[in-house]
Amino acid sequence: MTLDEIADRIGKVEALDSVAEPVGTAVKRLVPRGPAKDALSGTWLGHQLHPLLTDIPIGSFTSASILDLIGGRRAQPAANILAAIGIVSTAPTAAAGLADWSDTHGPTRRIGVVHAAANLIGVGCYAASVVARRRGNRVSAAGLGLLGMGVMSLGGYLGGHLTFVRGVGVNHTLLEDPISEWTAAIGDSKLEEGTPQRVDVGDVAILVRRRGDVIDSVSNRCTHAGGPLIEGTFEGTGANVCVTCPWHQSVFRLRDGAVVHGPASVAQPSYESRVRDGAIEFHSR
């Protein structure tokens, strides 16, 4: 059985829902939509924050274990500091990961539970390693660190599976082909003032809304998880009208697709428009 098959089997273990569902609900309650959610989701960064933060504990723990193995006695103070840095840095890393995970469902959520559990056990091993270091037991400290690294490697694999196989955090509009030439999609008379509509240009679904002489147009597929924006809610006036995705409540500004609130961190593709011969034409911005 391959590692990929193991990950898929984990996603089918419905018993994990008894842990995943209450924890997910608690995270949603603790981190509702707003500044904290935006910060943890990486809305300000342009992509998810969690993968960036993981470099700190992984790098610290790995460096500590390497020094344990080949650094000798003189390297122990540095190894001790690195192990402590790794433990401290797991708190913001885990917070960002939980914020992302709380927006998942089904098999993806179950795999995320095991991913988190493996990392928690790994951090526990490194915490025990720090205690052993303070007691001067280098052998136990090194052994516990290596055990922690092994368990966290499993967690890391499942994290990669969530991203690269399950698509958590992937820009869901990435494969939409740009509209490189002006293309007619809807009659000018069919687009009423202030009434959102979905129009299709080839394989791309576009959300359009008229405000006076201006036609706002963005991809209908939410960059965060692919939700249909046309089914969302619309708020604001004039150039500040925003749409809220019906799936995870990401908020985007219609005039340019900018992210106003997460969990989305990537702006919606937006389009230029013009009216020619009674038809509205679109072109990628």
Secondary structure, 3 states (H helix, E strand, C coil): CCHHHHHHHHHCCHHHHHHHHHHHHHHHHHCCCCHHHHHHHCCCCCCCCHHHHHHHHHHHHHHHHHHHHHCCHHHHHHHHHHHHHHHHHHHHHHHHHHHHHCCCCHHHHHHHHHHHHHHHHHHHHHHHHHHHHHCCCHHHHHHHHHHHHHHHHHHHHHHHHHHHCCCCCCCCCCCCCCCCCCEEEEEHHHCCECCCEEEEECCEEEEEEEECCEEEEEECECCCCCCEHHHCEEECCHHHCEEECCCCCCEEECCCCCEEECCCCCCCCEEEEEEECCEEEEEEC
